[in-house]
Amino acid sequence: MPKTPNVRLTADRLRQLAHTGADVTLKRLRAEIIAIERAFPELRLPQRRRVVRQSVKAATTRTRTMSAAARKAVSARMKRYWAERRKAQAKVK
């Protein structure tokens, strides 16, 4: 009986394999949905609903980034805000 090498799966490798498997399954399901919609066109989502689903997907995948100048402006605003709060707390005591 041949011995198999002692292969250890790291968490990263296991996650990568799971991601690959999920990707393949998702593609297979999408292909099946397309085949069903072609066979039964009346089951297809209305065009309006598909557009809404696509726009929601686009909105959830969008990430907003702040420029360095914007981060600096926010930092300055928050420093002023917290300085005023500390000053107000000192007056109350």
Backbone torsions as a table, in degrees:
resi	resn	phi	psi	omega
1	MET	NA	119.1	-179.3
2	PRO	-72.8	142.5	179.0
3	LYS	-86.5	139.9	175.0
4	THR	-89.0	145.8	179.9
5	PRO	-64.8	148.0	-179.8
6	ASN	-75.4	97.2	-177.2
7	VAL	-102.1	125.4	178.3
8	ARG	-106.2	132.3	177.5
9	LEU	-92.2	122.9	174.4
10	THR	-81.0	166.0	179.5
11	ALA	-62.3	-38.4	179.3
12	ASP	-65.3	-43.6	-179.4
13	ARG	-66.3	-40.4	178.8
14	LEU	-64.0	-42.1	177.9
15	ARG	-63.8	-40.6	179.0
16	GLN	-63.1	-43.4	178.6
17	LEU	-64.8	-41.0	178.4
18	ALA	-64.0	-40.7	179.1
19	HIS	-63.4	-43.3	179.4
20	THR	-63.2	-45.0	178.9
21	GLY	-62.9	-41.3	179.1
22	ALA	-65.8	-38.3	179.1
23	ASP	-63.3	-44.9	179.4
24	VAL	-63.3	-43.6	179.5
25	THR	-63.2	-42.0	179.5
26	LEU	-62.6	-43.0	178.7
27	LYS	-64.0	-40.1	178.8
28	ARG	-64.0	-42.8	179.2
29	LEU	-65.6	-40.6	178.5
30	ARG	-63.5	-40.0	177.4
31	ALA	-64.2	-38.0	178.9
32	GLU	-67.6	-39.6	177.3
33	ILE	-61.5	-43.6	179.2
34	ILE	-62.0	-43.0	179.9
35	ALA	-63.7	-41.6	179.1
36	ILE	-65.6	-42.9	179.9
37	GLU	-64.9	-32.6	177.1
38	ARG	-71.2	-38.3	-179.5
39	ALA	-72.6	-35.7	-178.0
40	PHE	-128.6	80.0	-176.1
41	PRO	-59.3	-26.5	-179.1
42	GLU	-68.7	-16.4	178.6
43	LEU	-85.6	-10.4	-177.9
44	ARG	-65.5	145.7	176.7
45	LEU	-66.2	146.4	175.2
46	PRO	-60.8	153.7	-178.1
47	GLN	-55.8	-41.8	-178.8
48	ARG	-60.4	-41.7	-178.5
49	ARG	-67.1	-37.9	178.8
50	ARG	-65.3	-39.4	179.4
51	VAL	-64.4	-40.9	178.8
52	VAL	-62.6	-44.5	-179.6
53	ARG	-61.9	-41.2	179.5
54	GLN	-66.4	-39.4	-179.0
55	SER	-69.5	-36.2	176.5
56	VAL	-64.5	-43.0	179.0
57	LYS	-61.9	-42.8	179.5
58	ALA	-65.5	-37.8	-178.7
59	ALA	-69.4	-35.3	-177.7
60	THR	-78.4	-23.7	-179.2
61	THR	-88.3	-11.3	-178.0
62	ARG	-73.5	136.4	174.7
63	THR	-117.7	143.3	179.8
64	ARG	-103.0	136.0	177.9
65	THR	-118.9	148.5	-179.2
66	MET	-108.5	138.4	177.6
67	SER	-72.6	164.9	179.4
68	ALA	-61.4	-39.3	179.4
69	ALA	-65.0	-39.4	179.3
70	ALA	-66.9	-41.2	177.6
71	ARG	-61.6	-40.7	-180.0
72	LYS	-65.3	-40.3	178.7
73	ALA	-64.6	-43.2	178.3
74	VAL	-63.3	-41.9	179.4
75	SER	-60.1	-45.8	-179.9
76	ALA	-63.4	-43.1	178.4
77	ARG	-60.7	-44.6	-178.1
78	MET	-69.1	-35.0	177.2
79	LYS	-63.7	-43.1	176.6
80	ARG	-62.9	-43.7	-179.4
81	TYR	-58.3	-49.3	-177.6
82	TRP	-70.6	-32.3	176.3
83	ALA	-64.2	-42.6	177.6
84	GLU	-65.1	-38.7	178.2
85	ARG	-63.8	-43.7	179.3
86	ARG	-63.3	-40.4	179.5
87	LYS	-63.5	-42.6	179.8
88	ALA	-66.8	-38.3	177.7
89	GLN	-66.3	-35.8	179.5
90	ALA	-67.4	-35.7	179.0
91	LYS	-68.4	-35.0	-177.7
92	VAL	-69.1	-37.1	-176.2
93	LYS	-67.8	NA	NA
